[in-house]
Amino acid sequence: MDWLYGPWPWYVGGLIIATTLILLLLMGKSFGFSSNLRTMCTMMGAGKTCDFFCFNWRAQTWNLLFLAGTIVGGFIAFHYLSTDTAAIPLGQNTIDKLHALGINSAGQTYLPTELFSNETFSSLKSIGLLLLAGFFVGFGSRYAGGCTSGHAISGLSNLQLPSLIAVIGFFIGGLIMVHLIFPLLF
């Protein structure tokens, strides 16, 4: 059972995602996580102040369970199915570029400590960047009518042109962030 505790091959994850998507399609559901925020806001009464939150949230409780399962599954995988949190294999070129940006733990730890440590949250710059990024991600996913998982997995599987356009936009935004904006921030 050593295979259970290491990284699984990409085709196993792909098969699990495809099976999940097929089951959701057969049940008439579409996959995506960003709609959970809307559902939670509606459950807390946001529909009293904004028409956007006026919908039958009970029809979306399955998606909240899916979200909870993802969180619990991640916890179990990290704490009980992982024997090693060693660094992920990165190319030397990537490590060199990250070192040039001041991320010296690249290639040595699973997550760069310069970005994912408790000290990061003591900086006003970091907190401001996180808030701004959260706003952009939230606004962008609502403006695009869904998040990356919803459009890239569910929407593309349904051959929806708006999902293709959204996914292309996500990739362009990611490339701009990594190659133009991120170096300016670090």
N, C-alpha and C positions, 0 to 999 in steps of 0.2 A: 504493500500500500504506500510505498514511497512516492508514487506518482501523485497521490492526493495532496501531498504537502509542498510540492513545488509548483512552478508556473504551469498551467495547463496549455496545451497547444492551441493555436488560434482557431483551428477547425472545430475544436470542442466547444469553445465559446460561441463561435458562429452558428453551430448546430443548435445550441441552447437558445440563442436569440431568435433564430429562424423558427424553431418549434414554438416558442412563446408567441411570436408574431402571427403564425398560422392559427394558433388557438384563439388569439384575440380577434383575428379577422373572422373566424368561424362564429364567434360569439357576437359579432357586430360592433366590436370595440376598436378604438384607435389608440395607439401607444404614444405617450408623451408625458413628461413630468411637469412641465411649466404650468399646466392647467390645475395642478394640485394647489398652488398658491391661491388661485381664484376660488377653488372649492373651499379651502380653509377660511378665506375672507368671507365668503358667503355664509358659511356655517356660523361665523361669529357676528353676523348681522350687517354686513357691509351693504347688502341689498337695500337697506332703508335709506341710504344716502346716495347710491349710484346705480343706475340702471344696468351697468355692465355686470353687476353682481346679482342680478335678478334672474335666476335660473334654478332648475331642480337639481340641487347639489346632491341629493340622495342617489341620483343615477350615477354619480361619479365616485361613490364610496369604494368601489372595486379598485380604482386608481390610487386612492389613499392607502389601501391595503398593500397594493403593489409597491408603493413608496416605502411603507413601513417594512415590508419584506426585504427590500433592497438594503435598507439601513441595517436591519438585523443580520441579513446575510453577509454584508460587508464586515460587521463586527465579528461574527463567527469565523469568517474566513481569515481575518487578520489575527484574532486572538487564539484560535484553536486549530486552524489548518495551515498556518504559516510557521515554519521552523526557523526561517531566516529572513531578516529584513535588509539583506545586503543590497548594495547598489545595483540598479538595473544596468544592463550592458549599454553603454553609450559609445558612439564613435569618438575617436581621439579628436577629430575636427570639432565636434560639438563640445567636447570637454574644454578644448582650448578657447573656443568662442565664449563659453560661459565663464571661464576663468578671467578672460579679458573684461567681462562685465562685472567682475567682483564676486562671482558665485564660485568660491573656491572649493566647496564641498561636492561639486558636480563630479560624478563618477566614483564617489567614495561612500555616499549614503543613499538610501532609497529616495528620500525627499531632500532637496537642498535646504540646509538649515538656515541659510540666509533668507529664505522665503517662507519657511514653514516651522519656525521656532516660536516659543512664547515671547521672546524678546522682540519679535517682529511687531507684536501688538502694543509695544510700549512706544512706538514711534508714531507721531501725528501724521507724518507723510504716509506711512503704511496704512494706517487706519483710513485716511482720506482716500487713498488709492483703492482700498477694498470697498469703501462705500460707493465711490464713483463707478468702479467696475460692476458692482452689484446692481446699481441703477441702470447702467447700459445693458447688462445682460437681461434684466427684468423687462426694461422697456423694449429692447430688441426682440425678445421672444414673444411679447404680446403684439408688437407691431407686425412681426412676421407671421402671426397666427399660430405660433407653436415654437418649441425649442428644437435643438439639434437632434435629439433622439426622436422626437415626434416626426419631424420632416424627413430626416435621413433614413430612418428605419421604416416607419409606417407610411409616410407620404410617398416616398419613392417606390415602395412596394406596391402601392396603389396607382402608380404611374401618374401622379398629380403634378402638373406643370408648376404650380406655385411652390411646391416642395422642392422641385429641382432648382428653381430660381433662389429660394431661401438657402438651400445647401451651398450653392455657388457663392452666395453672399457671405455665408458663415466662413467658408474657406478663404475668401478674399479678405474678410475682416481679420481672420486669424493670421494670415500672412503679413498683413499690414502691422498688426500688433507685434508679432515676433521680430520682424525685420526692421521696422521703422520706429515704433513707439517704445517697445521694451528697452532697446539700447539707450534711449534718452532718459529713462527712469532710473537706470542703474549705472 
